[in-house]
Amino acid sequence: MSGWPLLAAGQDLESWLREGGKPERATRPVLWLYRWRAIWLEQHYHLIRTTGPAAQSFPFPDGEGLVFILGFWRSGTTLLHDLLAEAPGCGAPRTWQCMDPSSMLLSRSATPKAAMQRPMDQVVVTGDSPQEDEFALMAMGVPSVYRGFLDPRRLPELESQLDQDHWSSDNSTWEKTLEYFLSWCREEGRNRLMIKSPNHLFRYRALALRYPCARFVWILRSPDQLWRSNLGMWKAMIRRYALWNAPEGVVEQFLNKALSSYEELLLELHQEGLFLQHPAFSYEALLEAPESILSPLATRLCLEPWETWGPPLLPRIIPEAKQRNSVLPKGAPVELLNRIECLHQAILNAR
């Protein structure tokens, strides 16, 4: 049973899992493994909150130095995160911190460096690779739609987290948890922190309000490809981590809701003219002509000139093979995807 793949979990997530009853895909002792991990993490999380960097003033109080990389899941945010984290003076949350936040109290040299391949694609990550903070936040008690990886039956009850208003509650504690985590992730001598979690686009309004000096970078990808790739990603993560089977159609229903929320936010920001302030470009353009995207982006973010650090990174950008089959899977929300494509083009053409 010790070989069952587990995600990091604190008390809130462990309690949520136990509410689901007896697992269908694993034996009940897996829940006890999660309980044991939660006890261990909560002890460390208490120390994280009360010692070291997290016990001091947040180093980015108005967001100065924070760069949020935003895009729908499977938009190319991982690639962009990997590239920008290499800029001089820039840091990022690392895989060893995000996938097991209790390990942040260990020395960096004691953390695992082994490489592994992500379940949904060919991307290889190591313990030191830039990583999305969502996994750590979920373990530390922040509500997250990634709980659906563990119990896909309950994806419908997580849909409220796709609404901007959900994250703007006056009594919310999630922002403080984010700050605890980012404080620990900050590296000495690196005054900028590149933060990537597609889930943060659903928190955009709250983040922009709390961190008025933060920068936001948007990457847009063909909605048809988003639909295909997200079906693959969500189902691959569910196959790997879920303790219960996914009811038929539940992933498609959830993605439809998520894309609708994404469309609503993009339309509002476009109408407000905010994409004239925030860099936005397409994933396809990044693959086709990376320097034409990354060089001006470095300038807009006030990074060191791209030419002084970026060219050696270009081999990491691998063009995708042409799709042989352009037919969307059965049940795809064609009208919604077409609207998002038109909206993407309007945003890109207005710049």
LUMPAZA-126676 format. One line per field, with one value per residue: residue in three letters; residue number from 1; x, y, z of N, C-alpha, C in turn. Coordinates in steps of 0.1 Angstrom, whole numbers. Layout:
N
residu <- (ALA	...)
num <- (NUM	...)
n_xx <- (X	...)
n_yy <- (Y	...)
n_zz <- (Z	...)
ca_xx <- (X	...)
ca_yy <- (Y	...)
ca_zz <- (Z	...)
c_xx <- (X	...)
c_yy <- (Y	...)
c_zz <- (Z	...)
END
This chain:
351
residu <- (MET	SER	GLY	TRP	PRO	LEU	LEU	ALA	ALA	GLY	GLN	ASP	LEU	GLU	SER	TRP	LEU	ARG	GLU	GLY	GLY	LYS	PRO	GLU	ARG	ALA	THR	ARG	PRO	VAL	LEU	TRP	LEU	TYR	ARG	TRP	ARG	ALA	ILE	TRP	LEU	GLU	GLN	HIS	TYR	HIS	LEU	ILE	ARG	THR	THR	GLY	PRO	ALA	ALA	GLN	SER	PHE	PRO	PHE	PRO	ASP	GLY	GLU	GLY	LEU	VAL	PHE	ILE	LEU	GLY	PHE	TRP	ARG	SER	GLY	THR	THR	LEU	LEU	HIS	ASP	LEU	LEU	ALA	GLU	ALA	PRO	GLY	CYS	GLY	ALA	PRO	ARG	THR	TRP	GLN	CYS	MET	ASP	PRO	SER	SER	MET	LEU	LEU	SER	ARG	SER	ALA	THR	PRO	LYS	ALA	ALA	MET	GLN	ARG	PRO	MET	ASP	GLN	VAL	VAL	VAL	THR	GLY	ASP	SER	PRO	GLN	GLU	ASP	GLU	PHE	ALA	LEU	MET	ALA	MET	GLY	VAL	PRO	SER	VAL	TYR	ARG	GLY	PHE	LEU	ASP	PRO	ARG	ARG	LEU	PRO	GLU	LEU	GLU	SER	GLN	LEU	ASP	GLN	ASP	HIS	TRP	SER	SER	ASP	ASN	SER	THR	TRP	GLU	LYS	THR	LEU	GLU	TYR	PHE	LEU	SER	TRP	CYS	ARG	GLU	GLU	GLY	ARG	ASN	ARG	LEU	MET	ILE	LYS	SER	PRO	ASN	HIS	LEU	PHE	ARG	TYR	ARG	ALA	LEU	ALA	LEU	ARG	TYR	PRO	CYS	ALA	ARG	PHE	VAL	TRP	ILE	LEU	ARG	SER	PRO	ASP	GLN	LEU	TRP	ARG	SER	ASN	LEU	GLY	MET	TRP	LYS	ALA	MET	ILE	ARG	ARG	TYR	ALA	LEU	TRP	ASN	ALA	PRO	GLU	GLY	VAL	VAL	GLU	GLN	PHE	LEU	ASN	LYS	ALA	LEU	SER	SER	TYR	GLU	GLU	LEU	LEU	LEU	GLU	LEU	HIS	GLN	GLU	GLY	LEU	PHE	LEU	GLN	HIS	PRO	ALA	PHE	SER	TYR	GLU	ALA	LEU	LEU	GLU	ALA	PRO	GLU	SER	ILE	LEU	SER	PRO	LEU	ALA	THR	ARG	LEU	CYS	LEU	GLU	PRO	TRP	GLU	THR	TRP	GLY	PRO	PRO	LEU	LEU	PRO	ARG	ILE	ILE	PRO	GLU	ALA	LYS	GLN	ARG	ASN	SER	VAL	LEU	PRO	LYS	GLY	ALA	PRO	VAL	GLU	LEU	LEU	ASN	ARG	ILE	GLU	CYS	LEU	HIS	GLN	ALA	ILE	LEU	ASN	ALA	ARG)
num <- (1	2	3	4	5	6	7	8	9	10	11	12	13	14	15	16	17	18	19	20	21	22	23	24	25	26	27	28	29	30	31	32	33	34	35	36	37	38	39	40	41	42	43	44	45	46	47	48	49	50	51	52	53	54	55	56	57	58	59	60	61	62	63	64	65	66	67	68	69	70	71	72	73	74	75	76	77	78	79	80	81	82	83	84	85	86	87	88	89	90	91	92	93	94	95	96	97	98	99	100	101	102	103	104	105	106	107	108	109	110	111	112	113	114	115	116	117	118	119	120	121	122	123	124	125	126	127	128	129	130	131	132	133	134	135	136	137	138	139	140	141	142	143	144	145	146	147	148	149	150	151	152	153	154	155	156	157	158	159	160	161	162	163	164	165	166	167	168	169	170	171	172	173	174	175	176	177	178	179	180	181	182	183	184	185	186	187	188	189	190	191	192	193	194	195	196	197	198	199	200	201	202	203	204	205	206	207	208	209	210	211	212	213	214	215	216	217	218	219	220	221	222	223	224	225	226	227	228	229	230	231	232	233	234	235	236	237	238	239	240	241	242	243	244	245	246	247	248	249	250	251	252	253	254	255	256	257	258	259	260	261	262	263	264	265	266	267	268	269	270	271	272	273	274	275	276	277	278	279	280	281	282	283	284	285	286	287	288	289	290	291	292	293	294	295	296	297	298	299	300	301	302	303	304	305	306	307	308	309	310	311	312	313	314	315	316	317	318	319	320	321	322	323	324	325	326	327	328	329	330	331	332	333	334	335	336	337	338	339	340	341	342	343	344	345	346	347	348	349	350	351)
n_xx <- (8	21	31	11	2	5	-7	5	-10	-29	-47	-73	-77	-74	-96	-117	-114	-120	-147	-158	-162	-158	-131	-132	-113	-91	-78	-92	-70	-55	-66	-58	-31	-31	-41	-20	1	-11	-10	17	23	8	21	46	37	27	52	62	46	53	80	112	113	85	75	81	76	57	76	68	48	29	29	50	75	64	54	28	20	-5	-30	-53	-56	-31	-22	4	17	35	59	65	69	91	110	111	118	145	156	180	181	156	133	115	88	97	96	101	93	66	53	56	52	59	86	100	113	136	170	181	199	192	170	150	163	156	145	113	85	57	22	5	18	49	67	94	102	122	132	140	128	109	77	41	24	-1	-4	9	-6	-31	-25	-19	-43	-59	-88	-92	-97	-82	-86	-103	-88	-84	-109	-130	-157	-168	-164	-184	-192	-170	-171	-178	-155	-145	-154	-149	-158	-158	-133	-130	-139	-143	-135	-116	-89	-70	-52	-33	-22	-10	9	25	36	50	68	86	96	110	142	174	188	174	150	127	97	86	54	33	2	-24	-49	-49	-59	-86	-87	-80	-91	-91	-64	-53	-64	-53	-26	-15	8	18	28	11	10	-3	-10	-23	-40	-50	-84	-96	-74	-70	-93	-90	-65	-69	-89	-73	-53	-68	-80	-58	-45	-65	-66	-42	-42	-68	-90	-115	-138	-144	-174	-193	-189	-184	-160	-160	-182	-173	-151	-164	-178	-155	-143	-163	-163	-137	-140	-158	-142	-121	-135	-145	-120	-110	-128	-125	-100	-77	-59	-42	-24	-15	9	1	0	1	3	10	24	46	59	64	79	99	118	108	87	97	118	107	90	106	116	93	87	108	131	165	181	168	187	210	207	188	190	204	184	166	166	149	123	102	87	53	40	20	-15	-30	-57	-83	-108	-130	-134	-163	-191	-178	-179	-187	-196	-190	-162	-156	-164	-145	-122	-126	-125	-99	-85	-94	-83	-55	-52	-58	-36)
n_yy <- (-12	12	20	34	62	94	127	157	165	183	188	199	190	162	157	163	143	121	125	115	88	52	44	37	29	23	8	11	17	36	61	63	66	91	105	103	116	141	148	150	171	193	198	207	229	246	254	266	288	303	306	316	330	332	342	368	401	402	400	411	433	450	436	443	431	406	383	371	344	338	318	296	261	241	259	266	277	264	261	289	297	282	294	322	320	317	341	366	375	365	343	313	293	259	225	206	221	227	203	189	206	204	198	222	230	216	215	228	212	187	179	160	152	137	130	131	121	140	130	136	143	146	161	165	168	179	178	204	219	248	252	249	267	258	231	231	250	238	216	230	239	256	260	241	234	213	192	176	159	138	130	127	125	146	169	187	201	217	237	263	275	285	309	344	360	342	342	366	371	388	375	357	334	325	341	349	324	319	339	331	308	318	335	317	305	325	334	342	372	372	392	391	372	345	334	307	294	280	281	305	323	324	336	362	388	392	389	410	432	429	430	455	464	442	422	409	383	371	341	328	302	282	275	250	233	236	223	196	190	195	176	153	158	161	136	120	127	120	93	86	96	95	83	74	65	83	97	93	118	139	152	166	183	199	211	226	245	257	269	286	304	314	326	347	363	371	386	407	419	426	445	464	473	463	446	461	469	446	422	401	372	347	312	297	316	320	295	296	319	326	345	369	372	369	387	414	410	406	431	446	436	446	431	418	425	404	393	389	367	349	335	309	293	287	261	247	252	236	230	221	190	190	187	159	151	172	172	178	162	142	158	182	217	234	260	276	274	285	312	319	317	339	359	357	365	391	403	399	413	439	450)
n_zz <- (0	5	-19	-32	-51	-37	-28	-13	19	42	73	66	39	43	60	43	23	39	43	20	22	19	-1	-37	-55	-41	-11	22	41	27	32	59	55	44	66	83	69	70	97	101	83	93	117	108	93	113	123	101	99	121	124	111	77	72	96	97	83	53	24	0	2	-13	-36	-52	-71	-74	-99	-116	-136	-158	-172	-188	-177	-192	-211	-217	-195	-179	-194	-199	-173	-165	-182	-175	-148	-149	-153	-144	-110	-104	-88	-80	-68	-60	-71	-50	-28	-34	-38	-15	10	37	36	34	57	57	47	16	3	12	-1	-25	-57	-79	-112	-128	-148	-159	-154	-175	-198	-218	-203	-182	-148	-121	-86	-82	-102	-114	-101	-98	-73	-64	-55	-31	-17	-16	0	24	32	17	-2	-32	-66	-75	-57	-70	-84	-66	-57	-80	-82	-68	-81	-91	-68	-64	-82	-75	-69	-92	-96	-95	-73	-52	-41	-29	-4	27	50	43	45	27	13	32	38	13	14	35	24	0	12	24	1	-12	-24	-13	-24	-47	-60	-73	-78	-96	-102	-107	-114	-129	-116	-103	-121	-116	-93	-99	-95	-67	-62	-77	-63	-38	-42	-56	-70	-83	-111	-140	-163	-193	-210	-239	-255	-283	-281	-290	-287	-260	-250	-258	-247	-220	-213	-215	-196	-171	-169	-168	-144	-126	-131	-119	-92	-81	-56	-59	-85	-115	-123	-154	-177	-159	-158	-182	-179	-157	-170	-189	-174	-162	-185	-192	-171	-174	-200	-193	-175	-192	-211	-195	-186	-211	-220	-200	-207	-196	-207	-221	-202	-191	-202	-229	-249	-274	-270	-293	-308	-291	-294	-321	-327	-305	-295	-304	-287	-261	-257	-258	-237	-215	-213	-206	-182	-167	-165	-167	-199	-225	-242	-227	-212	-221	-247	-245	-235	-254	-267	-251	-259	-277	-308	-313	-327	-357	-355	-365	-366	-367	-357	-331	-298	-291	-278	-271	-263	-287	-296	-274	-274	-298	-293	-274	-289	-307	-289	-278	-302	-304	-282	-287	-311	-303	-292)
ca_xx <- (0	29	34	0	7	-2	-4	6	-23	-30	-59	-85	-78	-76	-110	-125	-113	-127	-161	-162	-165	-149	-126	-136	-101	-80	-84	-94	-58	-49	-70	-50	-18	-33	-42	-6	8	-17	-5	31	24	3	32	55	30	28	65	64	38	57	94	119	108	70	71	85	67	57	86	62	35	20	31	62	84	56	49	18	18	-18	-36	-61	-48	-26	-20	18	22	47	70	68	74	105	119	112	125	159	161	188	174	142	131	102	85	103	88	103	85	52	47	57	55	66	100	106	121	148	180	179	208	186	157	152	166	153	136	101	76	43	13	-3	26	63	75	102	105	131	129	144	121	98	64	29	22	-14	-3	13	-17	-41	-20	-19	-57	-66	-97	-86	-103	-73	-91	-110	-79	-85	-123	-137	-172	-172	-160	-195	-192	-159	-173	-179	-141	-142	-160	-140	-163	-155	-120	-129	-146	-135	-129	-108	-75	-61	-41	-23	-15	-1	21	34	44	59	79	96	101	119	156	183	194	164	140	114	93	77	44	25	-8	-36	-60	-49	-67	-99	-85	-74	-97	-87	-49	-50	-67	-44	-12	-16	20	22	26	3	14	-13	-7	-35	-38	-62	-94	-98	-64	-73	-103	-84	-54	-74	-95	-62	-47	-76	-82	-45	-43	-75	-62	-30	-43	-81	-94	-128	-140	-150	-187	-193	-192	-182	-149	-165	-191	-165	-143	-173	-180	-143	-141	-173	-157	-125	-145	-164	-132	-114	-143	-145	-107	-108	-137	-119	-87	-66	-49	-32	-15	-9	14	-7	4	-4	12	15	34	58	66	69	89	101	125	99	78	103	126	99	84	116	117	81	88	119	141	177	178	168	199	221	205	177	192	207	172	157	164	138	111	100	74	44	36	7	-26	-35	-71	-88	-122	-131	-140	-177	-195	-171	-188	-181	-200	-182	-148	-155	-164	-132	-112	-128	-121	-85	-80	-97	-73	-42	-52	-60	-24)
ca_yy <- (0	23	24	42	76	103	141	163	168	187	184	202	181	149	156	164	130	111	127	108	74	42	45	27	25	19	2	22	22	48	72	64	72	106	111	103	127	154	151	155	184	203	201	215	241	255	260	275	301	309	307	319	340	334	349	382	408	397	408	417	437	455	428	447	419	394	382	360	339	334	312	284	249	236	270	268	284	257	265	303	297	277	303	334	317	317	355	371	381	359	330	306	281	247	213	200	229	227	189	185	218	202	197	235	232	209	223	226	201	174	177	150	158	128	135	122	126	143	120	140	147	142	170	159	177	175	185	218	226	257	244	257	267	253	219	234	257	228	208	238	242	265	252	240	224	201	182	167	148	128	126	134	125	158	181	197	210	226	247	276	281	290	323	355	364	332	345	380	372	396	367	347	333	319	350	348	311	322	348	323	299	326	340	306	302	335	330	353	378	373	401	389	358	341	325	301	284	284	283	319	332	325	345	374	400	393	391	424	441	428	433	465	465	429	421	397	379	362	333	323	290	278	268	236	225	236	213	183	188	194	163	144	161	158	122	113	130	112	79	84	99	94	72	71	65	95	95	96	132	149	161	175	193	208	219	235	255	265	277	297	314	320	336	358	371	377	396	419	426	432	457	474	478	459	439	471	470	433	415	389	367	333	300	294	326	317	284	299	330	328	357	381	373	369	399	426	407	409	446	451	432	452	421	420	423	389	388	386	355	341	326	295	286	285	247	241	255	226	232	209	184	193	178	151	151	185	170	178	150	142	165	194	229	241	274	283	274	295	325	322	320	352	368	357	373	405	407	400	423	452	454)
ca_zz <- (0	5	-32	-38	-53	-27	-29	1	24	56	80	58	28	48	64	31	17	47	41	8	25	15	-15	-47	-63	-32	2	33	47	20	40	71	51	42	79	89	63	75	111	99	76	102	127	101	89	124	124	89	101	133	124	98	68	73	108	95	74	39	16	-12	7	-23	-48	-59	-73	-78	-113	-118	-149	-158	-184	-185	-177	-205	-220	-218	-184	-173	-202	-196	-159	-165	-188	-167	-135	-152	-155	-133	-99	-103	-82	-82	-59	-66	-70	-37	-19	-37	-37	-1	17	50	34	34	68	54	39	2	-2	16	-9	-36	-70	-89	-122	-131	-159	-155	-158	-186	-210	-218	-195	-171	-137	-110	-73	-82	-112	-110	-99	-94	-59	-61	-48	-17	-11	-13	12	35	36	8	-11	-46	-75	-76	-49	-79	-88	-56	-56	-91	-80	-61	-89	-92	-56	-64	-93	-69	-68	-105	-96	-89	-60	-42	-35	-25	9	37	61	37	50	17	9	42	35	1	18	43	15	-8	21	25	-12	-16	-23	-10	-36	-58	-55	-80	-76	-106	-96	-118	-111	-137	-107	-99	-129	-110	-81	-104	-90	-54	-62	-82	-53	-26	-47	-67	-77	-89	-126	-145	-177	-198	-222	-245	-264	-291	-273	-294	-281	-246	-246	-260	-237	-206	-211	-213	-183	-159	-168	-165	-130	-119	-131	-111	-78	-75	-47	-64	-100	-121	-130	-168	-181	-148	-162	-193	-173	-150	-179	-195	-164	-160	-197	-192	-162	-181	-210	-186	-170	-203	-217	-186	-187	-224	-220	-191	-212	-187	-214	-225	-191	-188	-213	-233	-262	-277	-269	-306	-312	-283	-300	-335	-327	-291	-292	-306	-276	-248	-256	-253	-224	-204	-211	-200	-168	-161	-162	-175	-213	-229	-249	-218	-204	-226	-259	-242	-231	-266	-270	-243	-266	-288	-315	-313	-340	-362	-352	-377	-365	-362	-352	-316	-292	-290	-266	-269	-263	-299	-296	-263	-278	-309	-287	-267	-300	-312	-278	-279	-313	-302	-272	-293	-321	-298	-285)
c_xx <- (9	33	22	4	-2	2	-2	-7	-22	-44	-72	-87	-81	-91	-120	-125	-121	-143	-167	-165	-154	-144	-130	-123	-90	-86	-84	-80	-51	-53	-62	-36	-20	-34	-28	2	2	-12	9	32	19	14	42	49	30	41	68	57	45	72	99	112	93	66	75	75	69	66	80	48	25	22	43	72	77	52	41	17	4	-22	-44	-51	-44	-24	-5	24	34	60	74	74	88	115	121	119	140	165	169	179	160	143	118	100	90	94	89	95	70	46	48	61	62	81	107	115	134	158	178	187	202	174	160	154	162	143	124	93	62	33	6	5	40	72	81	105	114	126	131	137	111	85	53	26	8	-14	0	1	-28	-37	-21	-33	-65	-75	-91	-94	-95	-77	-99	-101	-80	-99	-131	-152	-177	-168	-172	-195	-180	-160	-174	-165	-137	-147	-151	-145	-160	-143	-119	-136	-137	-129	-120	-94	-65	-50	-30	-15	-5	11	31	43	54	71	90	102	111	134	164	189	186	152	127	110	83	67	35	15	-20	-48	-60	-57	-81	-99	-80	-78	-91	-72	-46	-53	-57	-30	-12	-4	25	20	19	7	4	-8	-20	-32	-51	-72	-97	-87	-65	-82	-97	-74	-59	-82	-84	-56	-55	-78	-69	-43	-53	-71	-50	-34	-57	-83	-108	-129	-147	-163	-186	-197	-189	-170	-153	-173	-183	-157	-152	-175	-167	-140	-151	-168	-145	-130	-150	-153	-124	-122	-144	-132	-105	-116	-131	-105	-75	-55	-39	-21	-7	-3	5	-2	-1	7	18	25	47	66	72	80	92	108	117	89	86	112	118	93	94	117	105	81	100	130	154	174	178	181	211	219	196	181	196	195	163	156	153	124	110	87	66	41	22	-4	-31	-51	-77	-102	-122	-137	-155	-181	-188	-180	-183	-184	-191	-167	-146	-156	-151	-122	-113	-123	-106	-79	-83	-86	-59	-42	-53	-47	-15)
c_yy <- (12	28	32	56	86	118	146	167	172	183	187	193	167	147	156	150	120	113	119	93	65	44	34	21	21	14	13	26	34	60	74	70	87	112	112	115	141	158	157	168	195	207	210	229	251	261	270	289	309	311	312	330	343	342	364	388	403	406	415	423	442	447	433	435	406	394	370	357	332	328	300	272	245	247	273	276	277	261	279	304	293	287	316	332	317	331	359	378	376	346	324	295	268	235	207	208	227	213	183	197	216	201	211	237	224	218	219	214	187	171	168	158	149	134	125	129	129	133	123	143	142	151	164	170	171	182	200	226	236	249	253	255	261	240	221	241	248	220	217	244	251	256	252	230	212	190	171	156	136	122	133	134	139	171	191	206	219	237	261	283	286	304	333	358	354	335	359	382	379	387	356	346	328	328	350	335	313	329	340	314	307	331	329	303	313	331	343	359	378	380	400	374	355	331	320	291	288	287	298	328	334	333	359	386	402	396	405	434	441	432	442	467	453	430	408	395	369	354	326	312	287	270	254	228	225	225	199	180	187	181	152	146	157	143	115	115	122	97	76	86	96	81	67	72	78	91	99	111	142	158	171	186	203	217	230	247	264	274	288	308	322	330	348	368	378	388	409	426	433	445	468	479	473	451	448	473	457	427	403	385	352	323	297	303	324	306	287	309	334	341	370	383	376	382	411	423	410	424	451	447	438	442	425	418	408	384	384	373	345	331	312	287	282	270	241	243	246	227	219	203	189	183	172	152	164	184	170	166	152	149	178	206	238	256	282	284	284	309	329	325	334	362	369	366	388	411	409	411	438	458	462)
c_zz <- (0	-8	-39	-39	-44	-31	-14	6	39	61	72	47	32	53	53	24	26	46	29	10	21	1	-24	-53	-54	-19	12	39	40	27	53	67	49	56	85	83	67	88	109	93	85	113	120	97	101	125	112	92	112	134	111	90	70	86	108	85	60	31	4	-8	-3	-36	-56	-59	-75	-92	-114	-132	-150	-172	-180	-184	-191	-215	-223	-207	-178	-181	-199	-182	-158	-171	-180	-154	-137	-153	-142	-122	-97	-96	-85	-72	-67	-63	-56	-26	-21	-35	-23	7	31	49	34	46	67	47	25	-3	2	8	-21	-49	-82	-99	-124	-142	-155	-161	-172	-199	-209	-210	-183	-161	-127	-97	-74	-94	-107	-110	-95	-79	-54	-52	-33	-10	-7	-1	25	39	28	-1	-25	-54	-78	-67	-58	-84	-79	-55	-68	-90	-75	-69	-90	-79	-55	-74	-87	-69	-81	-106	-89	-75	-49	-34	-29	-11	19	47	55	43	40	13	19	41	23	5	26	34	6	0	22	12	-17	-14	-21	-22	-48	-54	-63	-79	-87	-101	-107	-112	-120	-128	-103	-108	-124	-97	-86	-97	-75	-53	-67	-71	-42	-30	-59	-75	-84	-104	-129	-159	-181	-210	-226	-255	-271	-282	-277	-287	-266	-242	-247	-249	-223	-203	-208	-199	-171	-158	-164	-150	-122	-119	-121	-96	-72	-67	-51	-79	-104	-128	-145	-170	-171	-152	-173	-188	-165	-159	-186	-186	-163	-172	-197	-183	-167	-192	-204	-181	-181	-209	-208	-187	-200	-225	-211	-196	-205	-195	-221	-215	-189	-201	-216	-247	-263	-275	-282	-311	-304	-289	-314	-335	-313	-288	-294	-295	-263	-246	-251	-239	-213	-202	-203	-185	-160	-157	-170	-190	-217	-235	-240	-211	-211	-238	-255	-238	-243	-269	-262	-250	-278	-295	-314	-327	-344	-359	-365	-378	-359	-356	-337	-311	-291	-277	-263	-271	-275	-299	-286	-268	-289	-303	-281	-278	-305	-301	-277	-290	-311	-292	-278	-303	-316	-292	-295)
END
